[in-house]
Amino acid sequence: MRIPDIAPGARVLALGHYQPANVVTNDDLARTIDTNDEWIQSRVGIKERRVAAAGESVEDMAAIAGGKALAASGLSPDDVDLVIVATCTLETQIPNAAAIVAHRLGITSPGAFDVNAACAGFCYALATASAAVRGGSARNVLVIGSEKLSQWVDWTDRSTAVIFADGAGAAVVGPAETPGIGPVVWGSAGDKSEAIQIQDRTTFLHQEGQTVFRWATTALHPVALEACERAGVDPSELSAFVPHQANLRIIEAIARKLGAEKAAVARDIVTAGNTSAASIPLALSRMLERGEVQSGGLALVLGFGAGLTYAGQVIEIP
């Protein structure tokens, strides 16, 4: 048996993102539900969010973000042989989004599957892509987080309507002589699975905000520290900390406990809202675009959410 060439490491080659054109401000929401700008900002830190058009799908947004990442990588569609889409908001379960997106991008006959780990989905998918490249199962992998949460939210319920939003972020993962994606630290707390759920196709997203807040602010900073330790990186060496954009108070609480004083902390939630599996690649791509982080620096990414699931790893910024 001939063993295929195995890459010693994997790295993120490029990023891309997409946000719908429709901006919904806190004042817009206040016209239809009992809320106001001060109330929303004081509790979750959001000023505005993007909401997809009625005919704009998870696959549509994923294809745009994925196409941007692929173009930025300098690779052609023929160079990609695995596509992974992280999402929890598909309108239908079959077919999967990854095969549709790959076809739209002209990627011929790739492995294609979706990952549903909710807000931790991108980190799960990134770890899977890294393992596939290092193990010789794929040359280059397109990883996309794409969500249309607006179609699962009750827009009369201020506890969820003010938080969730739509968008997509993508990364191309390829081989590297030295690892550019650290070991993943992942896990779950299934005993709290009812804290965030959509019970069936006739119901909206439900979230027990206080339960999630307590869990996130107490249980996750050890995961972040372990991800740094497994990568052989001290938090002081981080250039960026990019957690899931769930709630600004959660982000700032974890960042304080992490002790990464030099790291730029992603606060994309302020203008993007909570976009679940899309939030990490969306935030990091926008930080890189704005010049808030530099290529070659180290970023800790940390996803967490429904399941309850969590995952984090240190990556080299492309």
C-alpha positions as CSV (number, residue, x, y, z in Angstrom):
1,M,0.0,0.0,0.0
2,R,1.3,3.4,-1.0
3,I,0.8,6.0,1.7
4,P,0.1,9.5,0.2
5,D,2.3,12.4,1.0
6,I,1.4,13.8,4.4
7,A,1.8,17.5,5.1
8,P,3.7,18.2,8.4
9,G,1.3,21.0,9.1
10,A,-1.7,23.0,7.9
11,R,-2.4,26.7,7.9
12,V,-5.1,29.2,6.9
13,L,-4.1,30.6,3.5
14,A,-6.8,33.3,3.1
15,L,-10.0,34.6,4.5
16,G,-13.2,36.1,3.1
17,H,-16.5,37.3,4.3
18,Y,-20.0,38.5,3.3
19,Q,-22.7,40.5,5.0
20,P,-26.2,41.2,3.7
21,A,-26.9,44.8,2.6
22,N,-29.8,45.3,4.9
23,V,-28.7,47.1,8.1
24,V,-31.2,46.9,11.1
25,T,-30.4,49.3,13.9
26,N,-31.6,49.2,17.5
27,D,-33.8,52.1,16.7
28,D,-35.4,50.1,13.9
29,L,-36.2,47.3,16.3
30,A,-37.6,49.8,18.9
31,R,-40.3,50.7,16.4
32,T,-41.8,47.2,16.6
33,I,-40.9,45.7,19.9
34,D,-40.5,47.0,23.5
35,T,-36.9,47.9,23.6
36,N,-34.5,50.8,23.0
37,D,-30.9,51.4,22.0
38,E,-29.6,51.9,25.6
39,W,-31.3,48.6,26.8
40,I,-29.8,46.6,23.9
41,Q,-26.3,48.0,24.1
42,S,-26.1,47.7,27.9
43,R,-27.0,44.0,27.8
44,V,-25.4,42.6,24.6
45,G,-23.3,45.4,23.2
46,I,-25.0,45.5,19.8
47,K,-25.7,48.7,17.9
48,E,-26.8,47.2,14.6
49,R,-26.9,43.9,12.7
50,R,-27.3,42.7,9.1
51,V,-30.4,40.7,8.0
52,A,-30.5,38.8,4.7
53,A,-33.2,39.5,2.1
54,A,-36.1,37.1,1.8
55,G,-34.6,35.3,-1.2
56,E,-31.0,35.2,0.1
57,S,-30.1,31.8,1.5
58,V,-27.4,30.3,3.6
59,E,-25.8,28.8,0.4
60,D,-25.9,32.2,-1.3
61,M,-24.0,33.9,1.5
62,A,-21.6,31.0,1.8
63,A,-20.8,31.0,-1.9
64,I,-19.9,34.7,-1.8
65,A,-17.7,34.5,1.2
66,G,-16.1,31.2,0.0
67,G,-15.4,32.8,-3.4
68,K,-13.7,35.7,-1.8
69,A,-11.5,33.5,0.3
70,L,-10.6,31.3,-2.7
71,A,-9.7,34.3,-4.8
72,A,-7.5,35.7,-1.9
73,S,-5.7,32.4,-1.6
74,G,-4.5,32.5,-5.2
75,L,-5.7,29.0,-5.7
76,S,-8.1,27.8,-8.5
77,P,-11.2,25.8,-7.8
78,D,-9.4,22.8,-9.2
79,D,-6.9,23.0,-6.3
80,V,-9.7,22.4,-3.7
81,D,-10.8,18.9,-2.9
82,L,-12.8,19.3,0.2
83,V,-15.5,21.8,1.2
84,I,-17.0,22.1,4.7
85,V,-19.8,24.4,5.6
86,A,-20.6,25.1,9.3
87,T,-24.2,26.1,9.7
88,C,-27.2,25.4,11.9
89,T,-29.8,27.4,10.0
90,L,-30.4,25.6,6.7
91,E,-34.0,25.7,5.5
92,T,-33.9,22.0,4.6
93,Q,-31.7,19.1,5.7
94,I,-31.0,17.6,2.3
95,P,-29.0,18.4,0.2
96,N,-26.2,19.7,2.2
97,A,-24.9,23.2,1.7
98,A,-21.3,22.2,1.0
99,A,-22.1,20.4,-2.2
100,I,-24.3,23.2,-3.5
101,V,-21.6,25.9,-2.7
102,A,-18.8,23.8,-4.2
103,H,-20.8,23.5,-7.5
104,R,-21.5,27.2,-7.6
105,L,-17.8,27.9,-7.2
106,G,-16.7,25.5,-9.9
107,I,-15.0,23.1,-7.5
108,T,-15.3,19.7,-9.3
109,S,-16.1,16.5,-7.3
110,P,-14.8,17.6,-3.9
111,G,-15.6,15.9,-0.6
112,A,-18.5,18.0,0.7
113,F,-20.3,18.0,4.0
114,D,-21.9,20.3,6.6
115,V,-21.0,20.6,10.3
116,N,-23.7,21.5,12.9
117,A,-22.0,22.5,16.1
118,A,-23.9,25.8,16.1
119,C,-21.7,28.7,17.2
120,A,-18.7,26.5,17.6
121,G,-19.2,25.1,14.1
122,F,-16.4,27.0,12.4
123,C,-13.8,25.9,14.9
124,Y,-14.9,22.3,14.6
125,A,-14.8,22.6,10.8
126,L,-11.4,24.2,10.9
127,A,-10.0,21.4,13.1
128,T,-11.4,18.8,10.7
129,A,-9.9,20.6,7.7
130,S,-6.5,20.8,9.4
131,A,-6.6,17.1,10.1
132,A,-7.6,16.2,6.6
133,V,-4.7,18.2,5.1
134,R,-2.1,16.9,7.6
135,G,-3.4,13.3,7.1
136,G,-3.2,13.4,3.3
137,S,-6.9,13.2,2.8
138,A,-7.1,16.6,1.2
139,R,-4.7,19.1,-0.5
140,N,-6.7,22.3,0.2
141,V,-10.0,22.7,2.0
142,L,-12.5,25.5,1.8
143,V,-14.1,26.0,5.2
144,I,-17.2,28.3,5.5
145,G,-19.4,29.4,8.3
146,S,-22.7,30.7,7.0
147,E,-25.9,31.5,8.9
148,K,-29.4,33.0,8.3
149,L,-30.6,33.2,11.8
150,S,-33.2,35.8,10.9
151,Q,-35.5,33.0,9.5
152,W,-35.5,31.2,12.9
153,V,-36.0,34.2,15.1
154,D,-39.3,35.5,16.5
155,W,-39.0,39.2,15.7
156,T,-41.6,40.1,18.4
157,D,-39.4,38.5,21.1
158,R,-36.9,41.1,22.3
159,S,-34.7,38.5,24.1
160,T,-33.6,37.0,20.7
161,A,-34.6,39.5,18.1
162,V,-32.0,42.0,19.3
163,I,-29.1,39.5,19.2
164,F,-29.1,37.3,16.1
165,A,-28.1,38.2,12.6
166,D,-27.0,36.9,9.2
167,G,-23.7,36.6,7.4
168,A,-20.9,34.3,6.3
169,G,-17.1,34.0,6.7
170,A,-14.7,31.6,5.0
171,A,-11.1,30.3,5.2
172,V,-9.0,28.3,2.8
173,V,-6.8,25.7,4.6
174,G,-3.7,24.3,2.9
175,P,-0.5,22.5,3.7
176,A,2.4,24.1,5.6
177,E,6.0,23.1,6.4
178,T,5.4,24.2,10.0
179,P,1.9,24.1,11.7
180,G,-0.1,27.2,11.4
181,I,-3.2,25.7,13.0
182,G,-2.7,24.5,16.6
183,P,-4.4,21.5,18.2
184,V,-8.1,22.0,18.9
185,V,-9.5,21.9,22.3
186,W,-13.2,20.9,22.0
187,G,-16.0,19.5,24.1
188,S,-19.6,19.8,25.0
189,A,-22.0,20.2,28.0
190,G,-25.0,18.2,26.9
191,D,-26.6,18.5,30.3
192,K,-27.3,22.1,29.3
193,S,-28.5,21.3,25.7
194,E,-32.0,22.9,26.3
195,A,-30.4,26.3,27.0
196,I,-30.4,27.1,23.3
197,Q,-32.7,25.2,21.0
198,I,-35.2,25.1,18.1
199,Q,-37.6,22.4,19.2
200,D,-39.1,21.6,15.8
201,R,-39.8,23.1,12.3
202,T,-42.8,25.1,13.7
203,T,-40.9,26.9,16.5
204,F,-38.4,29.7,16.8
205,L,-35.0,29.8,18.4
206,H,-35.2,29.8,22.2
207,Q,-32.3,30.8,24.4
208,E,-31.9,30.9,28.2
209,G,-29.7,33.9,28.3
210,Q,-28.6,33.8,31.9
211,T,-27.8,30.1,31.8
212,V,-25.6,30.7,28.7
213,F,-24.0,33.8,30.2
214,R,-23.0,32.0,33.4
215,W,-21.6,29.0,31.6
216,A,-19.7,31.1,29.0
217,T,-18.1,33.4,31.6
218,T,-17.0,30.6,34.0
219,A,-16.3,27.5,31.9
220,L,-14.6,28.8,28.8
221,H,-11.5,30.7,29.8
222,P,-9.8,27.4,30.9
223,V,-10.5,26.1,27.3
224,A,-8.9,29.2,25.9
225,L,-5.8,28.8,28.1
226,E,-5.6,25.1,27.2
227,A,-5.7,25.9,23.5
228,C,-2.7,28.2,24.0
229,E,-0.9,25.6,26.0
230,R,-1.4,22.9,23.4
231,A,-0.1,25.2,20.7
232,G,3.0,26.1,22.9
233,V,1.9,29.8,22.9
234,D,1.7,32.1,25.9
235,P,-1.3,34.4,25.9
236,S,1.1,37.3,25.9
237,E,2.2,36.3,22.5
238,L,-1.2,36.5,20.9
239,S,-1.9,39.2,18.4
240,A,-5.6,38.7,18.4
241,F,-8.3,37.0,20.4
242,V,-11.4,36.2,18.2
243,P,-14.1,34.5,20.3
244,H,-17.6,33.8,19.0
245,Q,-19.5,37.0,18.9
246,A,-22.3,36.1,21.3
247,N,-22.5,39.0,23.6
248,L,-20.0,41.8,24.2
249,R,-20.1,41.3,28.0
250,I,-19.2,37.6,27.5
251,I,-16.4,38.5,25.1
252,E,-14.9,41.1,27.5
253,A,-15.2,38.8,30.5
254,I,-13.3,35.9,28.8
255,A,-10.7,38.3,27.4
256,R,-9.9,39.7,30.9
257,K,-9.4,36.2,32.3
258,L,-7.2,35.2,29.4
259,G,-4.7,37.9,30.2
260,A,-3.6,38.5,26.6
261,E,-2.8,42.2,27.1
262,K,-1.3,42.7,23.6
263,A,-4.1,41.0,21.7
264,A,-6.6,42.9,19.6
265,V,-10.0,41.6,20.8
266,A,-12.7,41.1,18.2
267,R,-15.8,43.1,19.0
268,D,-17.5,42.6,15.7
269,I,-20.8,41.9,17.4
270,V,-21.3,45.7,17.8
271,T,-22.1,46.1,14.2
272,A,-22.6,42.5,13.0
273,G,-24.7,40.9,15.7
274,N,-24.5,37.3,16.6
275,T,-24.0,35.3,13.4
276,S,-23.3,31.9,15.1
277,A,-20.9,29.7,13.0
278,A,-20.1,32.7,10.7
279,S,-19.0,35.0,13.5
280,I,-15.4,34.0,14.0
281,P,-14.3,34.0,10.3
282,L,-16.4,37.1,9.6
283,A,-14.8,39.0,12.5
284,L,-11.2,37.9,11.7
285,S,-11.6,38.7,8.0
286,R,-13.0,42.2,8.8
287,M,-10.2,42.8,11.4
288,L,-7.6,41.9,8.8
289,E,-9.3,44.1,6.2
290,R,-9.3,47.1,8.5
291,G,-5.7,46.6,9.4
292,E,-6.4,45.8,13.1
293,V,-4.3,42.6,12.9
294,Q,-1.3,41.7,10.7
295,S,-0.5,38.7,8.6
296,G,1.8,36.3,10.4
297,G,0.5,37.1,13.9
298,L,-1.1,34.5,16.2
299,A,-4.8,34.5,16.9
300,L,-6.8,32.5,19.4
301,V,-10.2,31.6,18.0
302,L,-12.9,30.3,20.4
303,G,-16.3,29.1,19.4
304,F,-19.1,28.2,21.9
305,G,-22.9,27.9,21.8
306,A,-25.8,25.5,21.3
307,G,-25.3,21.9,22.3
308,L,-23.7,23.2,24.4
309,T,-20.5,22.9,22.4
310,Y,-17.2,24.6,22.4
311,A,-13.9,24.5,20.5
312,G,-10.8,26.7,20.3
313,Q,-7.4,26.7,18.6
314,V,-4.5,29.1,17.9
315,I,-3.9,29.9,14.3
316,E,-1.5,32.0,12.3
317,I,-3.2,34.9,10.7
318,P,-2.9,34.6,6.9
